[in-house]
Amino acid sequence: METKQLGEIADIQTGPFGSQLHNEDYVLNGTPIVTVEHLGSRKFTTQNLPMVSDADRERLSKYALKKGDMVFSRVGSVDRCSFVTEHEDGWLFSGRCLRVRSNSEIDDKWLYYYFCQESIKQFIRNIAVGATMPSINTKLIGEVPITFPSIQKQKAIATILSKLDDKIEENQSINDNLQQQAQALYKDMFSAHTSDDWELGTLSDLAEIVMGQSPSGDSYNEEGNGMVFFQGRTEFGARFPTIRLYTTEPKRVAKENDVLMSVRAPVGDINIAHEECCIGRGLGALRSKTGDQSFLLYTLYSLQQQLQVFNGEGTVFGSINRDSLNGLQLKIPDKDTIKRFETIASPMDVAIRINHDENCRLASIRNALLPCLMSGEIDVSEVDI
């Protein structure tokens, strides 16, 4: 194993200064420019990507990304980074980011996973400057020590870890597609083709609603003592929340597969309870009175526009109370139509959960392997994925 500073094995570049790129330079169609908000877990998120014209792309060619680059957040969550694939090759990066481009003695994917280690993330957080808004620069990140094996071992380690992440991303893509299909089916059956025979009712006709109540702060812990606890939407994920806290004094409880809804700003965000859990005052739990939980879930997705009204109702933050939630008006289809939808959508939701559970297992394996492979504690030749 050899150790060098990052600046010795990679080119590090800060994004363009504010004087080089202004909001008015953005166009509707052009070359995307990634900002801090687009840094995800390995992949970039693509929602609300700003774009620049061909002329600005040429003017800012110094800040073009290449496959294999890494992009770091320069401010805020300074340990966040994403990996540039063929898809993002040629995109630009903003002044709030840093680009790292490894040289020939370092495998680019291996370097990305090196920075995924919690110990390295903590190191970067520790060297950041600024109490209110942590920040790093090319000098600071260039001094991060990189301990690396031969290039052959680097590539082998990166291959193993990439296989796990590739499968996780494949499962997530399947889940996204399944959810989109279920929502499209709901729209076709209930939104686009309503019937005069359907009765006007309220959400309380479909669901039992439990409003959260926060337990004593003294009962919170991260050691797994008591029941899983979600205070609000902070732990919400794409479909299921991430467990962070537990409580030994649960007050209001959601059952497994209940829909969890944020009842404080932003009102209406949705996840699903993966297991029985305690919910705090930022959440409500909704359970179908007839067992048609998939129909209830996609009905709640369809009510997002109505729920948005409540984001301006609070004195400081938006909120919705029990009476308002119970009283949300909607057309209630006949039971046979609901059952037809449930027959198709419920297996989709089961498949989504199965894929999610596999992703949790794969992520656990990856996280356990990562530091052991990087340190040489586990010989990469002994790992078969």
C-alpha positions in Angstrom: 0.0 0.0 0.0 1.2 3.5 -0.8 0.0 6.9 0.6 -0.1 10.2 -1.2 -2.1 13.3 -0.9 -5.1 13.7 -3.3 -3.4 16.7 -5.0 -0.5 14.4 -6.0 -2.7 11.9 -7.8 -5.5 14.0 -9.1 -6.3 17.3 -10.8 -8.7 19.4 -8.6 -10.7 22.2 -10.1 -13.1 24.7 -8.5 -16.2 25.6 -10.5 -16.7 29.0 -12.3 -16.9 32.1 -10.2 -20.2 33.9 -10.0 -18.9 36.6 -12.3 -18.5 34.0 -15.1 -22.0 32.6 -14.9 -25.3 34.3 -13.9 -28.9 33.1 -13.5 -29.8 35.0 -16.6 -27.4 32.8 -18.6 -29.5 29.7 -18.1 -31.6 28.5 -21.1 -34.4 26.0 -21.5 -32.3 23.7 -23.8 -28.6 23.3 -23.7 -25.8 21.7 -21.8 -26.7 20.8 -18.2 -24.7 22.3 -15.3 -24.7 20.3 -12.0 -24.9 22.2 -8.7 -24.7 21.1 -5.1 -28.4 20.2 -5.2 -27.8 17.6 -7.8 -25.2 15.5 -6.0 -26.7 12.2 -5.0 -25.5 8.8 -3.9 -23.0 7.9 -6.7 -25.5 9.2 -9.3 -26.5 12.8 -10.0 -30.1 13.8 -9.6 -31.5 15.4 -12.7 -34.5 17.3 -11.4 -34.4 21.0 -12.2 -31.0 20.9 -13.9 -30.0 24.4 -15.1 -28.7 24.5 -18.7 -26.4 26.9 -20.6 -26.2 27.7 -24.3 -23.6 26.3 -26.7 -21.7 29.5 -26.6 -21.5 29.5 -22.8 -20.5 25.8 -22.9 -17.5 26.7 -25.1 -16.7 29.7 -23.0 -16.7 27.5 -19.8 -15.1 24.5 -21.4 -12.5 24.5 -18.6 -15.3 23.3 -16.3 -16.5 20.4 -18.5 -16.9 17.0 -16.9 -15.4 13.8 -18.2 -16.4 10.2 -17.5 -14.6 9.1 -14.3 -14.6 12.5 -12.7 -15.9 13.1 -9.2 -17.9 16.2 -8.2 -17.8 17.3 -4.6 -20.0 19.9 -2.7 -17.7 22.8 -1.9 -20.1 24.3 0.7 -22.6 22.8 3.2 -22.4 19.0 3.0 -18.8 18.9 2.0 -18.5 15.1 2.2 -21.1 14.6 -0.6 -19.9 13.5 -4.0 -21.1 12.0 -7.3 -19.4 10.0 -10.0 -19.5 11.1 -13.6 -20.6 8.4 -16.1 -20.9 8.5 -19.9 -24.3 10.1 -19.5 -22.9 13.2 -17.8 -19.7 13.4 -20.0 -19.5 17.0 -21.3 -21.8 18.5 -18.7 -20.5 21.5 -16.6 -20.3 22.0 -12.9 -21.1 25.1 -10.9 -19.0 27.3 -8.7 -20.4 25.6 -5.5 -18.7 22.4 -6.6 -15.2 20.9 -6.9 -14.2 18.5 -9.7 -11.6 15.7 -9.0 -10.0 13.9 -11.9 -7.6 11.1 -11.0 -4.4 10.3 -12.9 -3.3 7.0 -14.4 -2.0 5.4 -11.2 -5.5 5.6 -9.6 -8.7 3.9 -10.8 -11.4 6.5 -10.9 -14.2 4.2 -9.6 -11.9 3.0 -6.8 -11.2 6.6 -5.8 -15.0 7.3 -5.6 -15.5 4.4 -3.3 -12.5 5.5 -1.2 -14.4 8.7 -0.5 -17.5 6.7 0.4 -15.8 5.5 3.6 -17.3 7.0 6.7 -13.8 7.6 8.1 -12.9 9.7 5.0 -16.2 11.6 5.1 -15.5 12.5 8.7 -12.0 13.6 7.8 -13.4 16.0 5.2 -16.0 17.3 7.6 -13.2 17.9 10.1 -11.0 19.9 7.8 -13.8 22.1 6.5 -13.7 25.7 7.5 -16.6 27.9 8.7 -18.9 27.3 11.6 -22.2 28.4 10.0 -21.6 27.1 6.5 -18.7 24.5 6.3 -16.7 24.8 3.1 -13.6 23.3 1.5 -11.3 24.4 -1.3 -8.8 22.8 -3.7 -6.0 23.2 -1.1 -7.9 21.5 1.7 -9.3 18.6 -0.3 -5.9 18.2 -2.0 -4.3 17.4 1.3 -6.6 14.4 2.0 -4.3 11.4 2.4 -5.1 8.5 -0.1 -3.7 5.1 0.8 -3.9 2.8 -2.2 -2.9 -0.7 -3.4 -1.8 -1.6 -6.9 -3.9 -0.5 -9.9 -5.0 -4.1 -10.5 -6.4 -4.4 -6.9 -8.0 -1.0 -7.2 -9.9 -2.1 -10.3 -10.9 -5.4 -8.7 -12.2 -3.7 -5.6 -14.1 -1.1 -7.7 -15.7 -3.9 -9.7 -17.0 -5.7 -6.7 -18.5 -2.6 -5.1 -19.9 -1.4 -8.4 -21.7 -4.7 -9.0 -23.5 -4.2 -5.7 -24.4 -0.6 -6.5 -25.5 -1.5 -10.1 -27.9 -4.1 -8.7 -29.3 -1.5 -6.2 -29.8 1.0 -8.9 -31.4 -1.6 -11.2 -33.9 -2.5 -8.4 -34.7 1.1 -7.8 -35.3 1.7 -11.5 -37.7 -1.3 -11.5 -39.5 0.2 -8.4 -39.8 3.6 -10.0 -41.3 2.0 -13.1 -43.7 -0.1 -11.1 -44.9 3.0 -9.2 -45.3 4.9 -12.4 -47.4 2.1 -13.9 -49.6 1.9 -10.8 -50.1 5.7 -10.8 -50.9 5.6 -14.5 -53.4 2.8 -13.9 -55.0 4.8 -11.1 -55.3 7.9 -13.3 -56.9 5.9 -16.1 -59.4 4.1 -13.9 -60.3 6.9 -11.4 -59.2 10.3 -12.6 -59.7 10.2 -16.4 -62.9 8.2 -16.3 -65.1 9.1 -13.4 -68.6 7.8 -13.1 -71.8 9.7 -12.1 -72.6 6.7 -9.9 -69.6 7.3 -7.7 -70.6 9.0 -4.4 -69.0 12.2 -3.1 -67.4 11.3 0.2 -64.4 12.2 2.4 -61.1 10.7 3.2 -62.5 9.4 6.5 -64.8 7.2 4.5 -61.8 5.3 3.1 -59.3 5.4 5.9 -58.7 5.2 9.6 -56.4 8.1 10.4 -54.0 8.3 13.4 -52.4 11.7 14.0 -48.9 11.5 15.5 -48.0 12.5 19.0 -44.3 12.9 20.1 -43.1 10.9 23.1 -40.9 12.3 25.8 -37.5 13.5 24.4 -35.8 11.5 27.2 -37.1 8.3 25.6 -35.3 8.9 22.3 -32.2 6.7 21.4 -30.2 5.5 18.5 -29.3 2.1 20.0 -32.4 0.2 19.0 -34.1 0.3 22.4 -37.9 0.3 22.1 -39.9 1.0 19.0 -38.8 2.6 15.7 -39.7 6.4 15.9 -40.3 8.9 13.1 -40.9 12.5 14.2 -41.7 13.8 10.7 -40.7 13.6 7.1 -36.9 14.0 7.8 -36.3 10.3 7.5 -38.5 9.9 4.4 -37.0 8.1 1.4 -38.2 7.3 -2.1 -40.8 4.9 -0.7 -39.9 3.8 2.9 -38.3 5.9 5.7 -34.8 5.3 7.0 -34.6 4.3 10.6 -32.6 6.7 12.8 -34.4 6.9 16.1 -36.2 4.7 18.6 -38.4 5.5 21.6 -39.1 3.5 24.8 -42.3 5.5 25.3 -44.4 5.2 22.1 -47.7 7.2 22.2 -49.2 7.0 18.7 -48.4 3.9 16.6 -48.6 3.2 12.9 -48.9 -0.4 11.8 -46.9 -2.1 9.1 -47.9 -0.9 5.6 -49.8 2.1 6.8 -49.3 5.2 4.7 -47.3 7.8 6.5 -48.1 11.4 5.6 -46.4 14.6 6.5 -48.9 16.8 8.3 -46.5 19.7 8.8 -44.7 21.6 6.1 -44.5 20.4 3.5 -47.9 18.8 4.0 -48.7 15.7 1.9 -45.3 14.0 1.5 -45.8 10.3 1.6 -43.9 7.1 2.7 -45.0 3.7 3.8 -44.4 2.2 7.2 -42.1 -0.8 6.7 -42.9 -2.1 10.2 -44.9 -1.0 13.3 -43.5 2.3 14.4 -44.2 5.3 16.7 -45.1 8.5 14.8 -44.5 12.0 16.1 -46.6 15.1 15.6 -45.2 15.7 12.2 -46.9 12.7 10.7 -50.2 11.0 10.3 -50.8 7.3 9.6 -53.6 6.2 7.2 -55.0 2.6 7.0 -57.7 1.4 4.5 -61.0 0.5 6.2 -61.6 -2.2 3.6 -58.0 -3.5 3.3 -57.5 -1.9 -0.1 -54.2 -0.3 1.0 -52.8 0.2 -2.6 -56.0 2.0 -3.6 -55.6 4.3 -0.6 -52.0 4.9 -1.3 -52.5 6.0 -4.9 -55.6 8.0 -3.9 -53.4 10.0 -1.5 -50.9 10.6 -4.3 -53.8 11.9 -6.4 -54.8 14.3 -3.6 -51.5 16.2 -3.7 -52.9 19.3 -5.3 -55.6 19.6 -2.6 -53.0 19.0 0.2 -50.8 21.8 -1.2 -53.3 24.3 0.0 -52.5 23.5 3.6 -48.8 24.5 3.1 -49.9 28.1 3.6 -52.4 27.5 6.4 -50.0 27.6 9.5 -49.0 30.8 11.2 -45.4 30.1 10.4 -45.3 26.7 8.7 -48.0 24.9 6.8 -50.0 22.2 8.6 -53.1 20.1 8.4 -55.2 18.9 11.4 -57.2 15.8 12.0 -60.6 17.4 11.0 -59.2 18.8 7.8 -57.5 15.6 6.8 -60.6 13.5 7.6 -62.8 16.0 5.7 -60.9 16.0 2.4 -63.5 15.5 -0.3 -63.2 13.0 -3.1 -65.3 10.8 -5.4 -65.5 7.2 -4.0 -65.7 4.6 -6.8 -67.8 1.5 -6.5 -66.3 -1.5 -4.6 -65.9 -3.7 -7.7 -63.8 -1.1 -9.5 -61.7 -0.5 -6.4 -61.1 -4.3 -6.1 -60.1 -4.5 -9.8 -57.5 -1.9 -9.2 -56.3 -3.5 -6.0 -55.9 -6.9 -7.8 -53.4 -5.3 -10.2 -51.7 -2.7 -8.0 -51.2 -4.7 -4.8 -48.8 -7.2 -6.4 -46.8 -4.2 -7.8 -46.5 -2.8 -4.3 -45.4 -6.1 -2.9 -42.7 -6.3 -5.6 -41.6 -2.8 -4.7 -41.1 -3.8 -1.1 -39.2 -7.0 -2.0 -36.8 -5.0 -4.2 -36.4 -2.4 -1.4 -35.6 -5.1 1.1 -33.0 -6.6 -1.2 -31.5 -3.2 -1.7 -31.2 -2.8 2.1 -29.4 -6.1 2.3 -27.1 -5.2 -0.6 -26.3 -1.8 0.9 -25.4 -3.5 4.2 -23.1 -5.9 2.4 -21.4 -3.1 0.5 -21.0 -0.9 3.6 -19.4 -3.8 5.5 -17.1 -4.7 2.6 -16.0 -1.2 1.8 -13.6 -0.4 4.7 -12.3 -3.9 4.8 -11.4 -4.0 1.1 -9.9 -0.5 1.2 -7.7 -1.3 4.2 -6.6 -4.7 2.9 -8.2 -6.4 5.9 -10.1 -8.6 3.3 -8.2 -9.7 0.3 -10.2 -8.8 -2.8 -9.3 -12.1 -4.4 -11.3 -13.9 -1.7 -14.5 -12.0 -2.5 -17.0 -13.4 -5.0 -20.1 -11.3 -5.8 
